[in-house]
């Protein structure tokens, strides 16, 4: 099944903090941010420009957001998108919200990811 995705404006970073670190103020962004806490670490997705110097992070990443809301009963959404990107040698960092999925792709421009998704039949719309 083809999906519609939007390319979000901006770039993001994926940062790692100690598990006992309080949620940093720079992690709050209404465009896109995410927090994942495990016993080993606090992972923060935030705009690249917001991550302070000295914080361990990877990036920049571009974001492609699946148009939603997606029904929880749907299966294979991420698998379909990830397979198209893996076949084009594009790595991803995937996020899911209650209503949709977001793919972070390495680099400041998502050109290779957009081309791969379009070649697989998905519709990608510029932000």
C-alpha positions in Angstrom: 0.0 0.0 0.0 1.4 3.4 -0.9 1.7 6.1 1.8 1.8 9.9 1.7 4.7 11.5 3.5 5.6 15.1 4.2 9.2 16.3 4.3 9.5 18.5 7.4 11.5 21.7 7.3 14.7 21.7 9.4 17.2 19.2 10.7 17.3 17.1 13.8 19.8 15.4 16.1 19.5 12.2 18.2 21.2 12.8 21.5 22.1 10.5 24.4 22.1 11.5 28.0 22.4 9.5 31.2 19.3 7.7 32.3 19.0 9.8 35.4 19.4 13.1 33.6 16.4 15.4 33.8 14.5 16.2 30.6 16.5 19.1 29.2 14.7 22.3 28.3 16.2 22.2 24.8 14.3 19.0 24.1 11.0 20.8 23.9 10.0 21.7 20.3 6.6 21.9 18.8 7.8 20.9 15.3 9.3 17.5 16.3 10.9 16.2 19.5 10.9 12.8 21.2 12.1 11.3 24.5 12.8 7.6 25.1 14.0 6.5 28.5 15.5 3.1 29.3 17.5 2.0 32.3 20.6 2.7 30.3 20.0 6.1 28.7 17.7 9.0 27.9 17.5 9.5 24.1 16.4 12.9 22.9 15.3 13.8 19.4 15.4 17.6 19.0 16.3 20.2 16.4 20.0 20.1 15.5 20.5 23.7 16.5 19.1 23.1 20.0 21.5 20.4 21.1 24.2 22.1 23.2 27.9 21.6 22.5 29.3 18.7 24.5 26.2 16.5 24.4 26.8 13.2 22.6 24.6 13.1 19.5 24.3 12.1 15.9 23.0 14.2 13.0 21.9 16.1 11.2 18.8 14.1 10.1 15.9 15.1 7.9 12.4 14.1 8.9 9.7 12.5 6.7 6.4 12.3 8.4 3.7 9.8 7.3 0.4 11.6 6.8 -2.0 10.4 9.5 -3.7 9.6 11.6 -2.9 5.9 11.1 -5.2 3.2 12.4 -3.5 1.1 15.0 -4.8 -2.0 13.1 -2.6 -1.2 10.1 0.3 -3.5 9.7 3.5 -3.1 7.8 3.6 0.7 7.5 7.2 1.0 8.8 8.2 -2.2 7.2 7.1 -1.0 3.8 8.9 2.3 4.1 12.0 0.9 5.7 12.3 -1.8 3.0 12.3 0.8 0.3 14.9 2.8 2.0 17.1 -0.2 2.9 17.1 -1.3 -0.7 18.5 2.2 -1.6 21.1 1.9 1.3 19.4 4.7 3.2 19.5 4.2 7.0 16.7 5.4 9.2 15.9 6.3 12.8 12.2 5.6 13.2 9.8 7.3 15.6 6.1 6.5 16.2 3.5 8.7 17.8 -0.1 7.8 18.7 -1.2 9.0 15.2 1.7 8.5 12.8 5.2 7.5 12.1 8.3 9.7 11.4 11.5 8.6 9.6 14.7 10.4 10.3 17.2 10.0 7.5 20.8 11.0 7.8 22.0 14.2 6.2 20.8 17.8 5.6 18.7 16.9 2.6 16.4 13.9 2.1 17.0 13.5 -1.7 18.0 9.8 -1.7 15.2 8.9 0.7 12.6 10.8 -1.3 13.8 9.1 -4.6 13.7 5.7 -3.0 10.3 6.1 -1.5 8.8 7.5 -4.8 10.4 4.7 -6.7 8.5 2.3 -4.4 5.2 4.0 -5.1 4.9 6.2 -2.1 4.0 9.9 -2.4 6.4 12.3 -0.8 5.4 16.0 -0.5 7.9 18.8 0.1 7.5 20.8 3.3 
